[in-house]
Amino acid sequence: MVTNTINASLCAKMFLAGAKNLESKKEWINELNVFPVPDGDTGTNMTLTIMSAAKEVAALTDPDMEVLAKAISSGSLRGARGNSGVILSQLFRGFTKGIKMHDEIDIQILAGAFQKAVETAYKAVMKPKEGTILTVAKGAAQKAAELAETDIGMEQFLKEVIEHADYVLSQTPEMLPVLKEAGVVDSGGQGLVQVLKGAYDGFLGKEIDYTIEGVSAQGSVMKITPQAEADIKFGYCTEFIIMTKSELSDKQEMEFKGFLESIGDSIVVVADEDIVKVHVHTNDPGKAISRALTYGELSRMKIDNMREEHQEKLIKDAEKLALQQQAENQVKAQSMPATPPKEVGFISVSIGEGIGEIFKGLGVDYLIEGGQTMNPSTEDMLNAIEKVNADTIYILPNNKNIILAANQAKLLTKDKKIIVIPTKTVPQGITAIINYIPEKTPEENEAAMVEEIQHVKTGQITYAVRDTHIDDKEIKEGNIMGIGDHAILAVGEKLEAVANETVDLMMDDESELISIYYGEEVTEEAANELGDKFREEYPECDVEVYSGGQPIYYYVISVE
C-alpha cells in the first residue's frame, strides 16, 4: 500500500527498525575507528544510546506523535554515551521537535525535522568538524529540503535522501585527511546511515524483529515489572502519562513517589519537562490515578491484572533481573554512600582501582567507572550528580569522548551548579583537582583548573587491534603503540622501548615531573624499573610511579 505520510505507529516501527539495524552493525562500525585501539567503540556507544530510547519506545502502547517524540528524545538524551552517541541524541532531539505537534508526517514536515536535527546537533558541539556524522546529517537534510520542493512520493523521497547520505559518507575521507590515511569513512557517519537504512526498511514493511531486549511482549519495560515474590503482593500493573500544567518541582516529584510507595511497589516516575511517565504495582489503581489528576491531565492509561495475565516464566525472569539490579545497586550504595551536605563536590571518571583511590584521596566525592573501555552515559552522570549533596559540583570527564555527555548532564540539571572541566586524560583530571583552591570562587577555580590542564602532556601505551597506516606510521596488529594527546607518537614490538620513545617525544626544556600509572597487566617491579630508567635519562625531573590498575592501557604517563 502506497503512503505519502507517516503516522505515529509507523514512525515508532521505523525508529525501532533503525535501532535494530544499527545494533546489528555495531562491531563493523567499531572497526572503522581511525585509531586501531582496543576501545574503538563508536558503534557500541551509538547502539547503547539509541537502544536507551528504543526501550522507551517499545514500552509504549499505541502512542500519539507527541508521546513518541518525548520517548525518543528523553531516552536518547539520558542514554547518550561518547561523542558519537551524544551527537546522535541531539539529532533525535532536534528531529522530534520538528514532528511532535503533528498527527502525521508528510514530506515537508520530514524535511523540516531533518533541518531542525542538524541545527540542534551543530549547536551542541563547540567546534564542529566536517567529515563527521554532522556532515552526513547535514547532507541528508540538504537533500531532503531540495526534494521537498518537487512532486515526489514518500518512498522515493526516503530512498534518495539515504542514497545522498551514503554518498556524503563516502566523501568524508576527502574532508578529513586522517580518515583518508587510515582508509576508512567516518564511523559516526556510518552509524547514522545504518539508522536511516533500517528506518527505511521499517517504512517498506520488511520483515523485522522489533523485539527490544528488556521489554516484554506486552510492551512494559521488564526491568520495572518484576515481582519481589512468586506470590504477587500487588495485583495491578498500572501505567499512565501525566501531562502536567507546569514542570514538576523536585519536591512535588518526591511527594508523588512517596505516595505511590504507600500504596504499592515497583515504582518508576520519570519526569521530563511537562510529561511524567508513571509505573506502579498496586491493589488500588484508582488511588494512584486520583492523586495523579492533581498534577494534570492523564493519557495512555493501562491497567493489567498480573495474577491473571503474567505467565510463570515471565515472572521468574523478571525476578532475576530485579534481584540482579538490586544487588548491583546495593554494592554501589555501600561503596558510594550519599555525601553529607557541602558547598562544593567533585565527580570524576576513573579507569582503574588504583586511579580511583588517587582521586578519592584528592577529595573526589563520587567515582564513575568507565573511561577508555566504556564511556559512561548522560544518565550515569545524572545519577552521580544526584548522589553528591553539594550546591556546586565539578565534573572531571578525563576522556575527550566523555566531555559531551558531561555537558549534556549539566544542561539537564536544574537544581545544582555544574562545572565541567574539559579534562581529556586522567593526568589532566588529577592536575585539575590538585589546583582547586577552596578560598576562590567557582568561576576563579574553573579558570585556573582549565589553564593548568593545558600544561599536562599525556602518553598512553596500548596495543593495536588491526593493521593500519596513520600519522605516517605503519602499524601491524599486536604492535605496541604510544598515543599522545594529538597523534600516535611511537610504534614498536617492545613495551619498554615504546614507553621510552613516547616520553622522549613529550619532553621539553620546561618539563619537571614524569608520572607513571601502570595498568593491571604490568607488575610493580616492571613499572619501578621504567621509573628508574626515566630518572637516569631525565635527572632534572621528578619521577613518580603509581598503581593505576587500568585495563587495556599498560601505562598512562604524564609529563608536566
N, C-alpha and C positions, 0 to 999 in steps of 0.2 A: 504494500500500500504506500503510495507516494504521499509524503507530508512535507510541507514547507514551514512548519512551526514545530517547536519543541515544548511540550508541557512539562510539569514538574516530575511526573513519573518517568518520562523518557530521559529527562535531564539527570535524574538520580541514577538510572541504569547506565547512562553514558559515563558519568563520573566514576561509578564503581568499575566499569569496564576499563576505563583509563588507568585506574589504580591497579587493577589486576595485571594489566599488560606491563606496567612499569615494574611491578613486583617480579614478574616472570623474567624480566631482562636485567635485573639489578646487578648480577655478577658480571655480565657483559659490560655494563656501564661502568662498574668499578674498574674494570681493566683498561678503560680509556683514560684514566687519570694520568696526567703528564709524568709526575714523579713515580717511579716504579717501587714505591714503598709499601710495606705490608698493610698500612692503614689507609690506602686509597679507597675512600668509601663514599663517593658521590652517589652511586646507585643505592647504597644502603640508606644514606641519610634522606634522600628524596623519597624512597619507599616508606620509611618509618613516618615521614611527615604526612604523606598522602594517606597512609593506612590509618593514622590517627583520625583523620577526617572521614575515611571510609567506614570506620566503625560507628561513628556518629550517624552517618547517612543510612547505613544498613539497619540501624536500630529504629529508624523512623517508620511509621505506618501511614501510608497514603499522605505524605506531606504536601503542603502548598509550596509555591516557589520561595516565599519569604523564609519559611521554616527550613527548607532545604538549603537555601543560601547561608543561613546562620550556622547550620551544622557544618557545612563545608569550610566556611571562613573560620569559625571558632575552633573546630577540630584541627585544622591545619596550622593555625597560628600557635596553638598551645603545644602541638606535637612537633613543631619545626626543629630540625637538627642540622647543624652545619650551614655554611653559606648557601649552598645549593637548595637545601630544604627551606631555609628562611625566605629566599627569593621566590621559591615555588609557592610558599604560603602567602606571600604578598601578591603574587599573580592571582591566586584564588581570591584573596581579599578584595582586590580591585574588580575582578570579574564578577563576583557575586553582588557587589554594589550596583553593577550595571543590569543585573537580571532580577533582583529580589522583588521589585514592585510590579512585575508583570506576570500574569497568569500563564501566558505563552510567549515564547521567544521566537521572533522572526529574524530574518537576515540582518535587518538594520539594527535591531536591538543587540544581536550577537556581535556585530562589528563594533558597536559602541562599547560593549562589555570587554572585547579584546583590547580596545584602546585604553579603557579605564584600568585594565590589568597591568598594562605596560607602564602607564603613568605612575601607578601606585608602587610597582616594583622598583622603578628607577629612583623614586624619591627615597626609598628605604636604604639604598646603597650610597655611601658617602662619595665614593669615587668609581662610578660605573665604568667597566671596561667593555669595549666592543670585541666581538669574537667569543662571547659567552652566551649563557642561557638568556640574558637580557636581549642580546642581538637577535636571537632566534624568535623570541616572543615579539619583538618589535617588527620583524619581518612578516610574521603571521598577521599581526594587527594591520600593517600597511596593506597587505594583500586583501584582507577582509574588507577594509574601507574602500578599496578600489572596486572589488566585486559587488559591494553593496549598491553601487551606482548603476549596476547593469541589471538586466532581466534574466536572472539565474535562479534555478531551484536550489533548495537547501542541500540536497545530496551532492550536487556538483560544486556548490559553494564550499562545503566542508572539505571535499576531495582536493580542490585547488588550493585552499588555504594550507592544508597539510603538506601538499607537494611543494609549495613555496617555502614552508618552514624547513622541510627536508633539504631544499636547495640552499637556503641560507646557512643551515648547519654544515653543509659540505664546503662552504666558503670560509668557515671560521679559521682554518689553518692559514688562510691568506691574511687574516686580520691580526692574529696573534702568532708571532714567529716561534714561540715556544711550542705551540701545537704542531706547526709545520716541521720543526726539528724532530719532534717525537713521533711524527707520522700518525697523528690521531685528530679526530674532531673534538670539539668541546664536550665533555662528559655531561655537564648540566644541561646543555642544549639538546643532547641526545635523549636525556631523560624526559625533557618536555615533549619532544617529538613522539616518544613512545606513549606518553599520556594521551596526546592528541589522536594518535593512531588507534589506541584502544577505545577511546570515546567514539571514534568514527565507526568502529566495528559494532559498538553498542547501538549506535543510531541505525545501522543497517539491519539490526536484528539478528546478527550472527550468534551461533550457539556459544554462550559464555558461561562459565561457572561464576556466579555472582556471590558465592559464599565467602564471607569475610570471617577469618579466624577470630574466635572470641565472641561471635554474635550468634544467637540461637536462631533456629528456623522460624520462630515466632517473631523475630525482629528485635528482641531485647538483647542488650549487651550482657553476655554471660557473666562478666566479672562483677556485675551488680545484682545478679539474681540468685546466687547460691543460697541454700538453706544451711542454717547452723546445725540442724539435726535432721535425721531421716523423717521423723515425725514433725511435720511443718507446724511451727508455732503460730505464724500469722498467715492466714489463708489467701489473702487477696493481693496480687501484684498490681499496684496502682501507679499509673504513669500519666502525666499531663504536662502541658506547657502553659506557663503564666505569661501573658502579655501585659507587663506592668505599666502603671501610669507614669512612673519615673523609675530610674535605676535604683535597685535596692541598695541601701547602705549596708556596711559590714554588720552593724548591729541588727538590722532587720533580718539579714540572711541568717545570722547566728540564732536569733529568736525563733525563726521559722524551722531551722534544723532541730532546735531543742524541742519544739512542739511535736515534730514528726517522731523524734526519738521516744516521746512519751506515749505514742500510740502504735509504734511498730519498729521494724528494723530494716536492714539492707537499704539504707537511706543514701540517696545521691541528690544533691541540689547544686546545679551548675548555673550560675548567674552570669550573663553576658549582656551588658547594656540593658535593653528593655525586654529581654526574653529570659525566662528562668525555666530550665528543664528539671523536672521533679520525678523521682522514682522512690517508692516506699512499699514495703510489705506490711500490711495491717489487717486487722479484723474489722475495721470500721472505715472504709474508704470515704464515707460521707464527711467525717470529721476533717480529713486531710483536704478534701475539696472545699469545704466551708471556710476553713482558715485561708486557703489559697485565694479565694474570692475577695478577701480583704485587701489583696495587693494588686488585683487587676482582673482582666478577663481570662477565661480558660480556653485552651484549644488542644486538640489531639488527645482527648481523654481516652484511656484504655485501662480496663479492669479485668484481670484474669483470675479465675478460681484455680489456684495452683494445686489444690488437693485433687481436683478432677482432671486437669489438663496436663500437668507435668509428669512425664514418664520417669520411671525409676533411674534409668541410665543418665538422663539429663541432670537429675538432682545430684547423683553421686559425682558426676563430672564437675558440676558447679561447686559442690562442697570442696572438692580437691583444689580447685582454683582459689576459692576463698581462703582456705587454710594456708595455702602456699603464700598468697599475698599477705595474709595476716602475719605469718612467720617472718617474712621479709620486712614488713613494717615494724615489727617488734624489735628485730635486730637493729634496724636503723634508729629507732627511737631510743634504744638503750645506749648506742654509741654516740648519738647526736641529740641529747635532750634539748627541749626548748630553752633558750637562753633567758636569763633574767633581764628585766628592762634596762636599757642603756641608751646613751645618746648616739653612739656610733658602733656599727658592726661590720664584719668582713665575711664575705663569701669567696671561696677560692676553688677553682677546678684543680684537681690533683690527679696524677698519673701513676702513683705508686705509694705503698705504705710508708716508706721512709720519707718521701717528699711530703706526704700528708702530715707526718709527725713534725717536720720542719715548719710547715705552715701553722700548725696548731701552736707550736712553741713561740711563734711570732705574733700570736694573738688572733688567728682566724677563728671565727665562731662556727662556721659550717663548711664542710668539705663536700664538693660534688665530685664523685669518682667519674672519670671519663677521659677527657683529653684526647690523646692521639688515637687510641683504638676504638673509642665510641664517643662521638660528640654528644654531650647532654642536650636535651631538648629545652625549649622555652618553658614547658611545663615543669621540668626539673628545676629550672631557675626560679620559677614562681613558688614552688614548694619550699625551696631553700629560703627565699625572701620571707615567706610566711613563718618559718621556724625562727628566724633571727629577730628578736624582740628589740629593735632599735629604730630610732627616728630616721637616721641616715645610714645607708648601707653601701659599702664599696664592694663591687664585684670584680674579681680578677679572673678573666677567662683563660689566660695562659695558653692560648692557641688562636691563631688567626681565623680558624674555621668555626670558632665559638662566639666571637665578638658580636656578630649579628643577632644570634639567639639571645645573648645577654641584653643587647639594646632593645630587642622586642619585648623581653620580660620587663624592662624598665618602662616602656610605653604602656604596658598593661597593668602596671602597679600605680594605684591612685593614693594610697594612704601612707606611703613612705617615700623619702627622698632616696633615689637610687643613682649612684655614680658608677659608671662602668669605666674602669681604667683599661685601655686597649692593649693589655699585655698579650704578646703573641707567643711567648715561651714561658716555661716555669721559672727560669732565672730572672726574667723580667718581672714576674709576679713577686718573687722574693725581694727583689730590689725595691719594688713599689711599696710593699708594706713596711720594709725597713725605713723608708723615708717618710712614713706618716708621722706627723707631729701633732699630738693632741691639742696643743695650745692654738693651732692655726684653724682658720675657718675651713669648712668643706671645700669651698672654691679654691682657697690657697693650697690646700693639700692636693687637690686634684691637679692643679697646675704643676706643682712640684713633683708629684709622682710621675706624671706624663713626661716631664722634662728628664727625670732621672733614668727612666727605662730606655731612653734613646741612646744612652751610653753603654748599654749591655749588648754584647755580641754573643750569639748562641750557636754552637755546633752540635748536631745530633747524629750519633753514629748508629746506623742500622744496616739492613741488608736489602738487596734488590730482589724483587719477586718476578722480574721478567727482563728480557733483553730490550734495550732501547738506546737511543742516542739523544743526549740532552746536555745543554751547557758545554757544547764542544767536547763531550766525553762519551766514549763508547762504553756502555755498561752491559755486563752479562748477568744473567740470573745467578744469584748466590753471591755476587760481589758485595764487599763491604763498602758503604758509602758514608761520607761525611757531608751532611747537609747544613749549609749555613743559613743565615736569615733570608737571603735572596737567591741563592743558587746552590748547586751541588759543588762542594769545594774539593773533595778528594774521592777517589775510587781505587780500590785495590783488593787483594786477597787476604791480607793480614790485618786483624783488628787494630793492634797497637800502632802499626805503621800508618793506617788511615787516620787514627786519632791524632797522631803526631803531626801529620801533614795538615789536618783540619785546623788544629790550634795554631800552627805556624802561620797559616794564612789569615787568621783572625787577629794576630798580634800587631801592635803598632807601638810607637815611642811612648804613648801615654798609658799603656797597659800596666796595671798594678796588681790585679788579682785574677787568678785562674781557679774556678770552682768546678769540681768533678762530681757528678751524681751518677753512680753506677747502678745498672739495672739488675733485674732478677737473675739473669743468666751469667753475670760476672761475679767472680769471687772477690772478697775483700782484699785478699792478697794481691790479685792482679791489678785491682784499682789503685792500691797503695804503690805498687811498682810503677804504674803510669804516673802517679803523682810525683814520685821521686825523680823520674826522667824529666818531668817539666821543671822541677826545682833546679836540676842541673843545667838544663838548657836556658832557663829564664831566671837567673839568680836575683834579678831585680824585682821579681813578682812573688807575692804570697800565693801559695798553692794550698787549697783546702779540698779534702775528699769526704764525700758523704754517701751513705747508702740511700739510693733513691727507690729501689725496688720496682722500677717501672718495667713493664713488658715491652717487647718489640725493639726498644732502643737500648743498645748495650751501654752507651754513655750519653748523657746530656752534659755538655761542657760550656761554661760561660767564661768570657773574658771581659773584664771591666777596667 
